[in-house]
């Protein structure tokens, strides 16, 4: 098994939260020395000019970050209005944050059923969402809330102006995940 590849995948999955050395050791079932060695090897591989990421140690966590020398391209991506329309997933994350703030990325992911790291980064970069302290949950993940720019962008004076949510509790649109709609056909042997 390629531990370097596993490490890179772990750093990608943890996103902005990062991962502590202890947690990395626990997840990979390796010693601190092995973890440090792997981090140094991956850091060296990412230092190549052809790569756009690097490993940063921020706070007490290791995380993948972009290289400073590419900053102008990332800013253009975030600030360009033609590239930067709010996607349906961005609107979904904004709505989740607006109605449930402050909220962690993991809680957003649980509500959506998909990872929200990239969308959340873009919303923070656009100034529609900001960090609002640390949760008391294990690992002390960042909490997020909407900003004044969010209110301005959507023409709201305050969060009280958000439309009421209408939830139809009688309606059950959840599919039965344990029953198949398909019938098995018997093969020629009768199995």
C-alpha positions in Angstrom: 0.0 0.0 0.0 1.3 3.4 -1.0 1.4 5.4 2.3 2.4 8.6 0.5 -0.7 8.4 -1.7 -2.8 7.7 1.4 -1.4 10.7 3.2 -2.1 13.0 0.2 -5.7 11.7 0.0 -6.2 12.3 3.8 -4.9 15.9 3.5 -7.3 16.5 0.6 -10.2 15.0 2.4 -9.7 17.0 5.7 -9.6 20.2 3.6 -9.5 23.5 5.6 -9.8 21.7 8.9 -6.4 20.1 8.5 -5.2 17.1 10.6 -3.0 17.0 13.7 0.1 14.8 13.8 -1.6 12.6 16.5 -4.8 12.1 14.4 -2.7 11.3 11.3 -0.8 8.7 13.3 -4.1 7.2 14.6 -5.8 7.1 11.1 -2.8 5.6 9.4 -1.8 3.4 12.3 1.8 4.6 12.1 4.3 6.1 14.5 5.1 9.9 14.8 8.4 9.3 13.2 6.8 7.6 10.2 4.2 10.3 9.9 6.9 13.1 10.0 8.9 11.2 7.4 5.9 10.8 5.1 5.0 14.5 5.5 8.6 15.5 4.6 8.6 13.2 1.5 5.2 14.6 0.3 6.3 18.2 1.0 9.4 17.6 -1.1 7.3 16.1 -4.0 4.9 19.1 -3.9 7.8 21.6 -4.0 8.2 21.0 -7.7 7.4 24.0 -10.0 4.9 21.8 -11.8 2.7 21.4 -8.7 0.1 23.8 -7.5 -0.2 22.7 -3.9 2.0 22.6 -0.8 1.8 21.3 2.7 1.3 23.9 5.4 1.4 23.6 9.1 -1.2 26.1 10.4 -2.3 26.2 14.0 -1.7 22.6 15.1 -2.8 21.0 11.9 -1.2 20.0 8.6 -3.2 20.9 5.4 -2.9 21.3 1.7 -2.7 24.9 0.6 -2.1 26.6 -2.7 1.2 28.2 -3.6 1.6 31.9 -3.0 3.2 32.5 -6.4 -0.1 31.4 -8.1 -2.2 33.8 -6.1 -3.2 36.1 -9.0 -4.9 33.2 -10.8 -6.9 32.2 -7.8 -8.0 35.8 -7.2 -9.1 36.0 -10.9 -11.1 32.9 -10.5 -12.8 34.1 -7.4 -13.4 37.7 -8.5 -14.4 37.2 -12.1 -18.1 37.8 -12.3 -18.5 35.6 -15.4 -16.8 32.7 -13.8 -18.2 33.5 -10.4 -21.9 33.1 -10.6 -23.4 31.3 -7.7 -23.9 27.7 -8.6 -26.8 25.7 -7.2 -24.4 24.0 -4.8 -23.2 27.4 -3.6 -26.8 28.6 -3.1 -27.6 25.3 -1.2 -24.6 25.8 1.2 -25.5 29.5 1.7 -29.0 28.5 2.6 -27.9 25.9 5.0 -25.5 28.3 6.7 -28.0 31.2 6.8 -30.7 29.0 8.5 -28.4 27.1 10.8 -25.6 29.4 11.7 -23.1 29.1 13.3 -22.5 25.7 11.7 -19.4 23.5 11.0 -18.4 22.2 7.6 -19.0 18.6 8.7 -22.6 19.5 9.7 -23.1 21.1 6.3 -21.7 18.0 4.6 -24.1 15.8 6.6 -27.1 17.9 5.6 -26.1 17.9 1.9 -24.8 14.4 1.7 -21.8 15.5 -0.2 -18.5 17.3 0.7 -18.7 21.1 0.8 -15.1 22.1 1.3 -14.6 23.6 -2.2 -17.9 25.4 -2.2 -17.3 26.8 1.3 -13.8 28.0 0.3 -15.3 29.9 -2.6 -18.0 31.5 -0.4 -15.5 32.6 2.1 -13.2 34.0 -0.7 -16.2 35.9 -2.0 -17.0 37.3 1.4 -20.4 35.8 1.7 -19.4 33.5 4.5 -16.9 33.9 7.3 -15.4 31.8 10.1 -17.3 32.4 13.4 -15.1 30.7 16.0 -14.5 27.1 16.9 -17.0 24.4 17.8 -16.8 22.5 21.1 -17.0 19.3 19.1 -13.9 17.0 19.1 -11.2 18.5 16.9 -12.6 22.0 17.5 -13.7 22.5 13.9 -14.3 26.0 12.5 -17.8 27.3 12.6 -19.2 29.4 9.7 -21.8 32.2 9.4 -23.0 34.6 6.8 -21.6 38.1 6.4 -23.0 41.6 5.9 -22.0 41.1 2.2 -24.4 38.1 2.1 -27.2 40.3 3.4 -26.3 43.1 0.9 -26.1 40.6 -2.0 -29.5 39.2 -1.3 -31.1 42.6 -0.4 -31.8 41.6 3.2 -31.7 44.1 6.1 -31.1 41.2 8.6 -31.4 37.5 8.9 -35.0 38.0 10.2 -35.8 38.9 6.6 -35.0 35.4 5.4 -38.2 33.7 4.0 -39.9 31.2 6.4 -39.0 27.5 5.6 -42.0 25.4 4.7 -41.5 21.8 5.7 -44.1 19.2 4.8 -43.6 16.6 7.4 -46.4 14.3 6.1 -44.7 14.0 2.7 -42.2 11.1 2.6 -40.0 11.4 -0.4 -37.3 9.1 1.0 -36.9 6.0 -1.1 -36.8 2.7 0.6 -33.1 1.9 0.5 -33.5 -1.7 1.5 -35.9 -2.9 -1.1 -34.9 -3.4 -4.7 -37.2 -2.4 -7.6 -35.4 -5.0 -9.7 -36.3 -8.7 -9.8 -33.5 -11.2 -10.2 -33.9 -13.4 -13.2 -33.0 -17.0 -12.8 -30.1 -18.1 -14.9 -30.2 -21.2 -17.0 -28.9 -23.4 -14.2 -31.8 -22.3 -12.0 -29.8 -20.3 -9.4 
